[in-house]
């Protein structure tokens, strides 16, 4: 029996002093937290931007900021994966040596 997709719920959020009504299948509280983080970022950028910067300009700056964070996290994750791979390979080698030693003792 196939499970049906989660029912979408309506979530209202405010970003850069504008209200948005979203329909989402994920946790509404998580969407609200994410929207609040985006709102905080955009308000901080708007406070530093020139007086003539419109909401589109602020949104582009926010996107660039978030893309930069994503790229940094992807690089960090790649480094962690490499570390895990190297550690796994060392462990595999140690286990193989232990097995060979144990077999030689028998």
N, CA, C and O atoms as CSV, one atom per row, in Angstrom:
chain,resi,resn,atom,element,x,y,z
A,1,UNK,N,N,0.844,-1.180,0.000
A,1,UNK,CA,C,0.000,0.000,0.000
A,1,UNK,C,C,0.892,1.247,0.000
A,1,UNK,O,O,1.770,1.391,0.850
A,2,UNK,N,N,0.660,2.128,-0.946
A,2,UNK,CA,C,1.444,3.354,-1.036
A,2,UNK,C,C,0.945,4.370,-0.033
A,2,UNK,O,O,-0.255,4.507,0.205
A,3,UNK,N,N,1.915,5.093,0.560
A,3,UNK,CA,C,1.499,6.159,1.474
A,3,UNK,C,C,1.301,7.431,0.671
A,3,UNK,O,O,2.053,7.725,-0.259
A,4,UNK,N,N,0.291,8.166,1.041
A,4,UNK,CA,C,0.014,9.408,0.324
A,4,UNK,C,C,0.956,10.490,0.834
A,4,UNK,O,O,1.398,10.445,1.982
A,5,UNK,N,N,1.263,11.465,-0.022
A,5,UNK,CA,C,2.149,12.543,0.413
A,5,UNK,C,C,1.507,13.311,1.572
A,5,UNK,O,O,0.282,13.375,1.682
A,6,UNK,N,N,2.352,13.895,2.442
A,6,UNK,CA,C,1.794,14.640,3.559
A,6,UNK,C,C,0.887,15.770,3.075
A,6,UNK,O,O,1.135,16.382,2.036
A,7,UNK,N,N,-0.139,16.027,3.828
A,7,UNK,CA,C,-1.077,17.094,3.473
A,7,UNK,C,C,-0.387,18.448,3.645
A,7,UNK,O,O,0.304,18.688,4.635
A,8,UNK,N,N,-0.587,19.308,2.680
A,8,UNK,CA,C,0.014,20.637,2.761
A,8,UNK,C,C,-0.777,21.512,3.718
A,8,UNK,O,O,-2.007,21.482,3.769
A,9,UNK,N,N,-0.009,22.298,4.478
A,9,UNK,CA,C,-0.617,23.221,5.429
A,9,UNK,C,C,-0.279,24.651,5.021
A,9,UNK,O,O,0.745,24.905,4.387
A,10,UNK,N,N,-1.135,25.558,5.386
A,10,UNK,CA,C,-0.898,26.969,5.108
A,10,UNK,C,C,-0.087,27.562,6.247
A,10,UNK,O,O,-0.399,27.366,7.422
A,11,UNK,N,N,0.963,28.294,5.878
A,11,UNK,CA,C,1.824,28.953,6.859
A,11,UNK,C,C,1.972,30.406,6.434
A,11,UNK,O,O,2.282,30.696,5.279
A,12,UNK,N,N,1.750,31.308,7.365
A,12,UNK,CA,C,1.923,32.736,7.077
A,12,UNK,C,C,3.231,33.204,7.717
A,12,UNK,O,O,3.491,32.960,8.895
A,13,UNK,N,N,4.043,33.880,6.908
A,13,UNK,CA,C,5.323,34.395,7.388
A,13,UNK,C,C,5.475,35.842,6.942
A,13,UNK,O,O,4.818,36.293,6.004
A,14,UNK,N,N,6.346,36.555,7.627
A,14,UNK,CA,C,6.662,37.930,7.255
A,14,UNK,C,C,8.150,38.008,6.968
A,14,UNK,O,O,8.978,37.629,7.796
A,15,UNK,N,N,8.480,38.508,5.780
A,15,UNK,CA,C,9.868,38.681,5.376
A,15,UNK,C,C,10.007,40.084,4.806
A,15,UNK,O,O,9.302,40.467,3.873
A,16,UNK,N,N,10.918,40.829,5.380
A,16,UNK,CA,C,11.183,42.207,4.964
A,16,UNK,C,C,9.887,43.032,4.954
A,16,UNK,O,O,9.589,43.762,4.008
A,17,UNK,N,N,9.142,42.881,6.039
A,17,UNK,CA,C,7.905,43.630,6.275
A,17,UNK,C,C,6.778,43.321,5.284
A,17,UNK,O,O,5.827,44.092,5.159
A,18,UNK,N,N,6.891,42.189,4.581
A,18,UNK,CA,C,5.823,41.750,3.678
A,18,UNK,C,C,5.340,40.381,4.116
A,18,UNK,O,O,6.138,39.501,4.437
A,19,UNK,N,N,4.025,40.209,4.127
A,19,UNK,CA,C,3.462,38.919,4.511
A,19,UNK,C,C,3.357,38.008,3.300
A,19,UNK,O,O,3.020,38.433,2.195
A,20,UNK,N,N,3.658,36.736,3.550
A,20,UNK,CA,C,3.557,35.708,2.517
A,20,UNK,C,C,2.755,34.544,3.082
A,20,UNK,O,O,2.916,34.174,4.245
A,21,UNK,N,N,1.905,33.980,2.266
A,21,UNK,CA,C,1.164,32.784,2.643
A,21,UNK,C,C,1.740,31.638,1.824
A,21,UNK,O,O,1.722,31.659,0.594
A,22,UNK,N,N,2.249,30.644,2.530
A,22,UNK,CA,C,2.899,29.508,1.892
A,22,UNK,C,C,2.099,28.245,2.148
A,22,UNK,O,O,1.447,28.112,3.183
A,23,UNK,N,N,2.150,27.326,1.211
A,23,UNK,CA,C,1.549,26.002,1.409
A,23,UNK,C,C,2.694,25.017,1.360
A,23,UNK,O,O,3.422,24.940,0.371
A,24,UNK,N,N,2.850,24.256,2.448
A,24,UNK,CA,C,3.985,23.352,2.532
A,24,UNK,C,C,3.613,22.073,3.252
A,24,UNK,O,O,2.747,22.060,4.127
A,25,UNK,N,N,4.281,20.998,2.869
A,25,UNK,CA,C,4.049,19.705,3.499
A,25,UNK,C,C,4.952,19.515,4.714
A,25,UNK,O,O,4.707,18.628,5.532
A,26,UNK,N,N,5.985,20.331,4.840
A,26,UNK,CA,C,6.901,20.179,5.968
A,26,UNK,C,C,6.354,20.875,7.215
A,26,UNK,O,O,5.308,21.523,7.181
A,27,UNK,N,N,7.086,20.724,8.305
A,27,UNK,CA,C,6.682,21.257,9.601
A,27,UNK,C,C,6.497,22.776,9.542
A,27,UNK,O,O,7.445,23.488,9.208
A,28,UNK,N,N,5.314,23.287,9.855
A,28,UNK,CA,C,5.084,24.736,9.813
A,28,UNK,C,C,6.032,25.513,10.729
A,28,UNK,O,O,6.469,26.610,10.381
A,29,UNK,N,N,6.349,24.957,11.882
A,29,UNK,CA,C,7.257,25.649,12.808
A,29,UNK,C,C,8.647,25.802,12.191
A,29,UNK,O,O,9.308,26.822,12.385
A,30,UNK,N,N,9.082,24.793,11.453
A,30,UNK,CA,C,10.384,24.869,10.793
A,30,UNK,C,C,10.371,25.928,9.693
A,30,UNK,O,O,11.346,26.661,9.523
A,31,UNK,N,N,9.288,26.008,8.961
A,31,UNK,CA,C,9.160,27.037,7.925
A,31,UNK,C,C,9.169,28.425,8.568
A,31,UNK,O,O,9.802,29.345,8.050
A,32,UNK,N,N,8.479,28.576,9.678
A,32,UNK,CA,C,8.450,29.857,10.382
A,32,UNK,C,C,9.846,30.237,10.877
A,32,UNK,O,O,10.243,31.398,10.775
A,33,UNK,N,N,10.599,29.259,11.416
A,33,UNK,CA,C,11.968,29.540,11.879
A,33,UNK,C,C,12.863,29.949,10.709
A,33,UNK,O,O,13.638,30.899,10.811
A,34,UNK,N,N,12.747,29.226,9.605
A,34,UNK,CA,C,13.552,29.542,8.427
A,34,UNK,C,C,13.206,30.931,7.895
A,34,UNK,O,O,14.098,31.705,7.550
A,35,UNK,N,N,11.930,31.242,7.829
A,35,UNK,CA,C,11.494,32.562,7.358
A,35,UNK,C,C,11.993,33.655,8.303
A,35,UNK,O,O,12.387,34.730,7.850
A,36,UNK,N,N,11.981,33.394,9.602
A,36,UNK,CA,C,12.473,34.379,10.576
A,36,UNK,C,C,13.968,34.622,10.384
A,36,UNK,O,O,14.428,35.760,10.479
A,37,UNK,N,N,14.726,33.562,10.114
A,37,UNK,CA,C,16.160,33.721,9.856
A,37,UNK,C,C,16.396,34.540,8.594
A,37,UNK,O,O,17.268,35.409,8.565
A,38,UNK,N,N,15.622,34.263,7.558
A,38,UNK,CA,C,15.741,35.020,6.312
A,38,UNK,C,C,15.347,36.478,6.541
A,38,UNK,O,O,16.002,37.388,6.032
A,39,UNK,N,N,14.293,36.696,7.294
A,39,UNK,CA,C,13.856,38.055,7.605
A,39,UNK,C,C,14.955,38.806,8.352
A,39,UNK,O,O,15.251,39.957,8.033
A,40,UNK,N,N,15.561,38.155,9.346
A,40,UNK,CA,C,16.654,38.796,10.092
A,40,UNK,C,C,17.803,39.170,9.163
A,40,UNK,O,O,18.343,40.273,9.246
A,41,UNK,N,N,18.173,38.247,8.280
A,41,UNK,CA,C,19.259,38.512,7.334
A,41,UNK,C,C,18.922,39.680,6.422
A,41,UNK,O,O,19.740,40.579,6.229
A,42,UNK,N,N,17.717,39.668,5.859
A,42,UNK,CA,C,17.344,40.720,4.921
A,42,UNK,C,C,17.215,42.080,5.607
A,42,UNK,O,O,17.568,43.106,5.024
A,43,UNK,N,N,16.712,42.091,6.840
A,43,UNK,CA,C,16.633,43.356,7.574
A,43,UNK,C,C,18.027,43.892,7.886
A,43,UNK,O,O,18.258,45.100,7.816
A,44,UNK,N,N,18.957,43.001,8.230
A,44,UNK,CA,C,20.339,43.429,8.494
A,44,UNK,C,C,20.977,43.978,7.227
A,44,UNK,O,O,21.675,44.991,7.274
A,45,UNK,N,N,20.746,43.320,6.096
A,45,UNK,CA,C,21.286,43.807,4.823
A,45,UNK,C,C,20.653,45.140,4.443
A,45,UNK,O,O,21.337,46.044,3.966
A,46,UNK,N,N,19.353,45.258,4.655
A,46,UNK,CA,C,18.657,46.509,4.323
A,46,UNK,C,C,19.185,47.666,5.154
A,46,UNK,O,O,19.268,48.794,4.667
A,47,UNK,N,N,19.545,47.397,6.408
A,47,UNK,CA,C,20.063,48.446,7.280
A,47,UNK,C,C,21.420,48.961,6.796
A,47,UNK,O,O,21.773,50.114,7.039
A,48,UNK,N,N,22.174,48.107,6.114
A,48,UNK,CA,C,23.511,48.485,5.623
A,48,UNK,C,C,23.493,48.968,4.172
A,48,UNK,O,O,24.471,49.547,3.699
A,49,UNK,N,N,22.401,48.737,3.474
A,49,UNK,CA,C,22.317,49.052,2.051
A,49,UNK,C,C,22.067,50.550,1.850
A,49,UNK,O,O,21.611,51.241,2.761
A,50,UNK,N,N,22.370,51.036,0.655
A,50,UNK,CA,C,22.050,52.440,0.341
A,50,UNK,C,C,20.544,52.693,0.477
A,50,UNK,O,O,19.736,51.775,0.343
A,51,UNK,N,N,20.193,53.919,0.737
A,51,UNK,CA,C,18.786,54.276,0.956
A,51,UNK,C,C,17.904,53.950,-0.247
A,51,UNK,O,O,16.708,53.706,-0.088
A,52,UNK,N,N,18.478,53.944,-1.439
A,52,UNK,CA,C,17.668,53.689,-2.637
A,52,UNK,C,C,17.575,52.196,-2.986
A,52,UNK,O,O,17.019,51.850,-4.028
A,53,UNK,N,N,18.104,51.317,-2.145
A,53,UNK,CA,C,18.051,49.873,-2.422
A,53,UNK,C,C,16.620,49.375,-2.225
A,53,UNK,O,O,16.011,49.598,-1.179
A,54,UNK,N,N,16.102,48.708,-3.235
A,54,UNK,CA,C,14.737,48.168,-3.124
A,54,UNK,C,C,14.778,46.728,-2.623
A,54,UNK,O,O,15.851,46.167,-2.400
A,55,UNK,N,N,13.609,46.142,-2.452
A,55,UNK,CA,C,13.532,44.795,-1.897
A,55,UNK,C,C,14.183,43.757,-2.806
A,55,UNK,O,O,14.715,42.758,-2.322
A,56,UNK,N,N,14.146,43.984,-4.108
A,56,UNK,CA,C,14.797,43.052,-5.031
A,56,UNK,C,C,16.302,43.063,-4.819
A,56,UNK,O,O,16.940,42.011,-4.799
A,57,UNK,N,N,16.861,44.241,-4.661
A,57,UNK,CA,C,18.295,44.395,-4.400
A,57,UNK,C,C,18.668,43.665,-3.103
A,57,UNK,O,O,19.661,42.938,-3.059
A,58,UNK,N,N,17.879,43.859,-2.069
A,58,UNK,CA,C,18.121,43.211,-0.776
A,58,UNK,C,C,18.003,41.690,-0.923
A,58,UNK,O,O,18.799,40.948,-0.347
A,59,UNK,N,N,17.015,41.227,-1.689
A,59,UNK,CA,C,16.826,39.788,-1.901
A,59,UNK,C,C,18.017,39.180,-2.634
A,59,UNK,O,O,18.450,38.076,-2.303
A,60,UNK,N,N,18.552,39.894,-3.631
A,60,UNK,CA,C,19.723,39.392,-4.363
A,60,UNK,C,C,20.925,39.307,-3.427
A,60,UNK,O,O,21.668,38.327,-3.463
A,61,UNK,N,N,21.121,40.320,-2.594
A,61,UNK,CA,C,22.216,40.282,-1.623
A,61,UNK,C,C,22.052,39.112,-0.655
A,61,UNK,O,O,23.026,38.443,-0.309
A,62,UNK,N,N,20.833,38.873,-0.226
A,62,UNK,CA,C,20.570,37.745,0.676
A,62,UNK,C,C,20.863,36.423,-0.026
A,62,UNK,O,O,21.454,35.523,0.570
A,63,UNK,N,N,20.458,36.301,-1.278
A,63,UNK,CA,C,20.737,35.082,-2.039
A,63,UNK,C,C,22.241,34.857,-2.181
A,63,UNK,O,O,22.719,33.734,-2.019
A,64,UNK,N,N,22.978,35.906,-2.480
A,64,UNK,CA,C,24.433,35.784,-2.601
A,64,UNK,C,C,25.057,35.363,-1.271
A,64,UNK,O,O,25.951,34.517,-1.235
A,65,UNK,N,N,24.583,35.953,-0.194
A,65,UNK,CA,C,25.079,35.593,1.139
A,65,UNK,C,C,24.806,34.118,1.434
A,65,UNK,O,O,25.696,33.399,1.888
A,66,UNK,N,N,23.585,33.672,1.178
A,66,UNK,CA,C,23.218,32.281,1.445
A,66,UNK,C,C,23.957,31.316,0.512
A,66,UNK,O,O,24.339,30.225,0.935
A,67,UNK,N,N,24.162,31.701,-0.744
A,67,UNK,CA,C,24.912,30.860,-1.672
A,67,UNK,C,C,26.356,30.715,-1.211
A,67,UNK,O,O,26.940,29.637,-1.322
A,68,UNK,N,N,26.932,31.795,-0.694
A,68,UNK,CA,C,28.296,31.748,-0.170
A,68,UNK,C,C,28.378,30.807,1.030
A,68,UNK,O,O,29.316,30.016,1.139
A,69,UNK,N,N,27.393,30.893,1.932
A,69,UNK,CA,C,27.358,29.991,3.087
A,69,UNK,C,C,27.221,28.540,2.634
A,69,UNK,O,O,27.890,27.654,3.165
A,70,UNK,N,N,26.354,28.300,1.653
A,70,UNK,CA,C,26.151,26.946,1.141
A,70,UNK,C,C,27.442,26.393,0.550
A,70,UNK,O,O,27.798,25.243,0.806
A,71,UNK,N,N,28.142,27.198,-0.233
A,71,UNK,CA,C,29.396,26.770,-0.848
A,71,UNK,C,C,30.424,26.424,0.223
A,71,UNK,O,O,31.127,25.421,0.107
A,72,UNK,N,N,30.515,27.248,1.262
A,72,UNK,CA,C,31.459,26.974,2.355
A,72,UNK,C,C,31.095,25.674,3.069
A,72,UNK,O,O,31.978,24.883,3.402
A,73,UNK,N,N,29.808,25.450,3.305
A,73,UNK,CA,C,29.374,24.215,3.964
A,73,UNK,C,C,29.624,22.994,3.083
A,73,UNK,O,O,29.983,21.930,3.586
A,74,UNK,N,N,29.437,23.138,1.780
A,74,UNK,CA,C,29.718,22.027,0.864
A,74,UNK,C,C,31.201,21.673,0.880
A,74,UNK,O,O,31.556,20.494,0.873
A,75,UNK,N,N,32.081,22.697,0.902
A,75,UNK,CA,C,33.522,22.442,0.983
A,75,UNK,C,C,33.858,21.737,2.298
A,75,UNK,O,O,34.649,20.794,2.318
A,76,UNK,N,N,33.253,22.200,3.394
A,76,UNK,CA,C,33.492,21.587,4.700
A,76,UNK,C,C,33.016,20.132,4.698
A,76,UNK,O,O,33.707,19.257,5.220
A,77,UNK,N,N,31.861,19.871,4.125
A,77,UNK,CA,C,31.334,18.513,4.067
A,77,UNK,C,C,32.233,17.620,3.223
A,77,UNK,O,O,32.457,16.464,3.584
A,78,UNK,N,N,32.751,18.126,2.113
A,78,UNK,CA,C,33.671,17.345,1.278
A,78,UNK,C,C,34.933,16.992,2.068
A,78,UNK,O,O,35.422,15.865,1.991
A,79,UNK,N,N,35.456,17.956,2.825
A,79,UNK,CA,C,36.646,17.688,3.635
A,79,UNK,C,C,36.351,16.641,4.703
A,79,UNK,O,O,37.177,15.765,4.961
A,80,UNK,N,N,35.187,16.726,5.320
A,80,UNK,CA,C,34.808,15.729,6.324
A,80,UNK,C,C,34.654,14.343,5.702
A,80,UNK,O,O,35.064,13.344,6.293
A,81,UNK,N,N,34.064,14.285,4.513
A,81,UNK,CA,C,33.919,12.996,3.818
A,81,UNK,C,C,35.283,12.385,3.517
A,81,UNK,O,O,35.490,11.184,3.695
A,82,UNK,N,N,36.210,13.224,3.059
A,82,UNK,CA,C,37.557,12.727,2.779
A,82,UNK,C,C,38.203,12.197,4.060
A,82,UNK,O,O,38.865,11.159,4.045
A,83,UNK,N,N,38.010,12.909,5.158
A,83,UNK,CA,C,38.553,12.482,6.444
A,83,UNK,C,C,37.957,11.148,6.854
A,83,UNK,O,O,38.679,10.262,7.311
A,84,UNK,N,N,36.654,10.993,6.698
A,84,UNK,CA,C,35.986,9.727,7.040
A,84,UNK,C,C,36.515,8.604,6.149
A,84,UNK,O,O,36.787,7.505,6.632
A,85,UNK,N,N,36.663,8.874,4.857
A,85,UNK,CA,C,37.180,7.860,3.940
A,85,UNK,C,C,38.592,7.423,4.331
A,85,UNK,O,O,38.898,6.230,4.336
A,86,UNK,N,N,39.446,8.386,4.657
A,86,UNK,CA,C,40.813,8.070,5.049
A,86,UNK,C,C,40.841,7.274,6.356
A,86,UNK,O,O,41.587,6.303,6.481
A,87,UNK,N,N,40.034,7.688,7.314
A,87,UNK,CA,C,39.976,6.986,8.593
A,87,UNK,C,C,39.431,5.581,8.407
A,87,UNK,O,O,39.930,4.637,9.020
A,88,UNK,N,N,38.419,5.430,7.574
A,88,UNK,CA,C,37.854,4.104,7.296
A,88,UNK,C,C,38.891,3.199,6.659
A,88,UNK,O,O,38.994,2.021,7.004
A,89,UNK,N,N,39.650,3.743,5.740
A,89,UNK,CA,C,40.693,2.945,5.068
A,89,UNK,C,C,41.759,2.516,6.071
A,89,UNK,O,O,42.214,1.373,6.023
A,90,UNK,N,N,42.165,3.397,6.972
A,90,UNK,CA,C,43.137,3.032,8.013
A,90,UNK,C,C,42.585,1.931,8.907
A,90,UNK,O,O,43.287,0.974,9.232
A,91,UNK,N,N,41.316,2.073,9.306
A,91,UNK,CA,C,40.679,1.056,10.154
A,91,UNK,C,C,40.598,-0.280,9.435
A,91,UNK,O,O,40.845,-1.325,10.037
A,92,UNK,N,N,40.257,-0.256,8.159
A,92,UNK,CA,C,40.178,-1.488,7.375
A,92,UNK,C,C,41.538,-2.171,7.347
A,92,UNK,O,O,41.631,-3.386,7.521
A,93,UNK,N,N,42.586,-1.396,7.128
A,93,UNK,CA,C,43.943,-1.954,7.113
A,93,UNK,C,C,44.320,-2.556,8.461
A,93,UNK,O,O,44.914,-3.632,8.515
A,94,UNK,N,N,43.981,-1.874,9.542
A,94,UNK,CA,C,44.278,-2.389,10.875
A,94,UNK,C,C,43.512,-3.674,11.156
A,94,UNK,O,O,44.063,-4.610,11.736
A,95,UNK,N,N,42.251,-3.728,10.752
A,95,UNK,CA,C,41.434,-4.935,10.955
A,95,UNK,C,C,42.007,-6.098,10.159
A,95,UNK,O,O,42.087,-7.220,10.658
A,96,UNK,N,N,42.407,-5.826,8.917
A,96,UNK,CA,C,42.992,-6.893,8.093
A,96,UNK,C,C,44.271,-7.428,8.728
A,96,UNK,O,O,44.512,-8.635,8.703
A,97,UNK,N,N,45.102,-6.539,9.304
A,97,UNK,CA,C,46.323,-6.985,9.982
A,97,UNK,C,C,45.990,-7.832,11.212
A,97,UNK,O,O,46.634,-8.851,11.461
A,98,UNK,N,N,44.985,-7.406,11.976
A,98,UNK,CA,C,44.577,-8.170,13.149
A,98,UNK,C,C,44.056,-9.560,12.773
A,98,UNK,O,O,44.355,-10.550,13.441
A,99,UNK,N,N,43.277,-9.616,11.700
A,99,UNK,CA,C,42.741,-10.908,11.249
A,99,UNK,C,C,43.898,-11.797,10.791
A,99,UNK,O,O,43.944,-12.981,11.127
A,100,UNK,N,N,44.829,-11.228,10.027
A,100,UNK,CA,C,45.980,-12.017,9.556
A,100,UNK,C,C,46.817,-12.514,10.727
A,100,UNK,O,O,47.283,-13.653,10.705
A,101,UNK,N,N,47.015,-11.698,11.732
A,101,UNK,CA,C,47.774,-12.096,12.930
A,101,UNK,C,C,47.049,-13.213,13.685
A,101,UNK,O,O,47.665,-14.184,14.125
A,102,UNK,N,N,45.723,-13.055,13.827
A,102,UNK,CA,C,44.926,-14.045,14.522
A,102,UNK,C,C,44.938,-15.374,13.779
A,102,UNK,O,O,45.035,-16.429,14.407
A,103,UNK,N,N,44.843,-15.343,12.458
A,103,UNK,CA,C,44.887,-16.568,11.667
A,103,UNK,C,C,46.246,-17.239,11.733
A,103,UNK,O,O,46.334,-18.467,11.723
A,104,UNK,N,N,47.303,-16.449,11.800
A,104,UNK,CA,C,48.666,-16.998,11.877
A,104,UNK,C,C,48.901,-17.672,13.224
A,104,UNK,O,O,49.673,-18.626,13.315
A,105,UNK,N,N,48.242,-17.181,14.267
A,105,UNK,CA,C,48.389,-17.744,15.620
A,105,UNK,C,C,47.627,-19.036,15.784
A,105,UNK,O,O,47.879,-19.775,16.736
A,106,UNK,N,N,46.702,-19.335,14.889
A,106,UNK,CA,C,45.872,-20.536,15.022
A,106,UNK,C,C,46.565,-21.742,14.504
A,106,UNK,O,O,46.006,-22.839,14.541
